[in-house]
């Protein structure tokens, strides 16, 4: 089964990259290079070290923003899921954050916090935290009531109900929210570099576009997608190890 899954993933990659190569050779557009040219540009950036210098800048706001979003997002999600009053008070805020056009909020963040690290961290948090909070809250709210009632009937304390009933039942959806939040965080990190200050990978994308070096531009975009996919797969494997036997999907009565 594992080998079949790996083969399907490899087949999917071959189809996508093959289509990319063909579209670049037609060409679909002057600004659309072939896959091979883009990979050659990526290899050049790897060998001269410029891609690593760029990621040194990009990963700082990404790591800080994701750490804040994960800790605060899960904590707030648990509180919202456990308290109807807190749910009524704070859930709309995160729903609005998730639906708000981030590009329109970036100028406000720049005016308040400047063009430094703080603004970029806020962009990552605005992208990542609502997904984590809402998924965590939904998972907690949908914990089977029969399990909580059984624990209460056996005189379990509230802390025991939370740690031994609610969290294990909600863990698959919490991790799903984390994966979605990480994905959104990567988008926020690159968007902040494109809209606030051109640094890191965003600087490579902006500069390559300005001088019509499209293979380098697509190579930088490909590298951030590849890094995000690898990180998400790592999170999925961690989930499988920590919560082996738990079914994915929302828990229900």
N, C-alpha and C positions, 0 to 999 in steps of 0.2 A: 504493500500500500504506500509506504514511504517513497519507494523507488518510482512508483507510478506518479505520485504527486510531483516529485522532482522532475521527471521527464516532461510532464505537462507544463511546468513552469519554464523549463528550457525551451520547449516547443513554442510557447507563447512569446518568449524573448526573441527567438529566431524569426518568428513571423513579423513582430513589430520592427525589429532592427532591419530585417530584409525589406520591408515596405518602406522604411526610412531611406535605405540605400537607393532603392528604385526611384522613389520620389525625388531624391536629390540629383539623380542622373538624368531625369527626364528633360530639364528640371522643372519642378512645380513653380519655383520662384528663384530669382537670383539670390535672394536672401535666405534660401533654404539649402544648406550644404548637405553632402552625403554623410552617412553614418561613419564611413571610414575616415573622411577628412576630419570630422569632429573628434573621433577617437585619437587621431594623430595629434591634434591640437591639445587634447587632454593629456596624452603621454608627454608632450613637450612641456606642459606646465608642471607635470609631476617631476620630470627630470631636472628642470631648472628651479624647482622648489617654490614657485610662485603660488601654486594652488594651496600649499600648506600654510604659507604666510597669510593668504586670504582667509583660510578656515580658522586661523588663530584669532582673527578679528570677528568672524561670523559666529563662532561657537560660544563666545563670551556672553553676549546677550541671550542667545538661545538657551544655554545651560542654566543661567540664572533665572530666566523667565519660566522655563519648564519646571525647575525645582520649586519656585514659588507657586506656580499653578498647580502642581501635583499635591503639595502639602496643604496649601490653603483650599484648593478646590475639593479635595476629598473631605477635609474637615468641615467646610461649609455645606457640602453635599450631604454628609451624615446629619448635620444639624437640621438642614431643611427637610430631609426625609423623616426625621424623628419628631419634628415639631410642626404642627399644622399652622400655628401662629407665625413661626419663623418662615415657613413656606409661603404664606400669604404675603409676608413683608418683603422677602428678598428674591423669590423666584422670578418675578417680573423683571428685576434688574438684569439678571443673567439672560433671560429671554431676549430683552432689548439689546444687550451686548452682542449676542449671537447674531441678531438680525441687522444690527447697525452697519452701514457701509464704513469699513475701517479707513479707507482712503480719505474720507471726509473728516475723520477724527484726528488724523496725523498732524495737520497744521495746528490744531489746538494743543496737542501734546508738545509740539516743538515750541510754541509760544510759552507754555508753562514750564517745561523742563529743559529746554534747549535742544541742542543737536547731539548730545553725548549719549553715553551708555544708558542712562535712566529712561529716556524716551523709547529707545529700542526695546528695553526690557518690558516696558508698559505695552508696546505693540504685541510682543509675544504673549504676554499675559492676557490681553484682550482677546486674542485669537484662541488661546488654548483653554483658559479657565472656564468659560461658560459651558463648553462641551463636557469637561470633567465634572463640574458641579451638577449639571442637569442629569447626566447619566448616573452619577452616584446617588442623587436624591431619588431618582426613579427606581433604582434597584432597591434602595432601603424601603421605600413605600410599598413595593410589591413583594416584600418578604412574606411568605405564607403566614397568614394570621394564625392558622392552627398550630404551627410550630411555636410561635410566641406565646399563645395561650397555654400550650402544654408546659413550656418552661415556667410560666407564671404559676401554674397549678402546682408545680413542684417547688414552689417558694424560691425560685431563682431571682437573684438581684438584677436590677436594671443593667448593671455593668456586665453581668454574665450573659444576659439576653443579647446585649450588643456584641460582645466579643465571641460568643459561642454559637449564636443563632443567626443574627442579622448579617454580620460581616462575612462568615463563610458562605451564606446563601447569596449575598450580593456581590461577592468577589469577582465572578466572571464579567459582570456588567461594569464594575468599577475599572477593571483592566481594559475592557473595550473602550471605555471613556478615556482612559489614559492613552491608548493607542491613537484614538481620534484627536486627542489634545496634542500629542506629539506631532502628528501630521500637520495640524493647524499651526503649531508653533514654528515649524520649519517654514511654512508659508509666511508667517508674520515676520520672522527674522530676515528673510530675503526682501520682503516688501518694505521693511523699515530701512534697509540699506539702499533700496531704490528710491524711496520717497524722502528720507531724512538726510542722510549723508552717504555718498557713494564710497563705502568701505567694504573690505572683505570680498566675498564672492559677488555681491551686488556691484562692486566697483569693476570687477572683471567683465560682468555682463554689460554695464553701462559704457565702459571704455571700448570694449570690442564692438559694440553696436555703433559707437560714434565714428570709428575708423573703418567700418564695414568689414571687420574681421569676424564674419559670421560663424566659421567653424569653432573659434574660441568661445564665442558667446553661447553656442549650443553645447559645447563641452562643459562649460561652467554650470549650465542649467542641468545637464545630464548628471553631473557629479553630485549636486545637491539632492536630486531625486534618488540617486543610487544610495547616498548616505541615509536618507529618510527611510527607504525600503529596508536597508540592513538593520537600522535601529528598531523599526517596527517588528521585524522578524525576531530580533533579540528579545523584545518585550513579550512577544507571543510565546517564545520558548520558555521564558521565565515564568509566565502564567501557567503553562502546562506543567512545569516542575513544581510550582508552589501549590497549585490547586488541581492536581491530577484527580480525575474522577468527577469533577464538577462539570455539569453541562453548561455550554454557552447559551446565552439568550436570557431574556428577562425571566426571573423567577415568578411563579404565579401560584395562586391558591389551588 
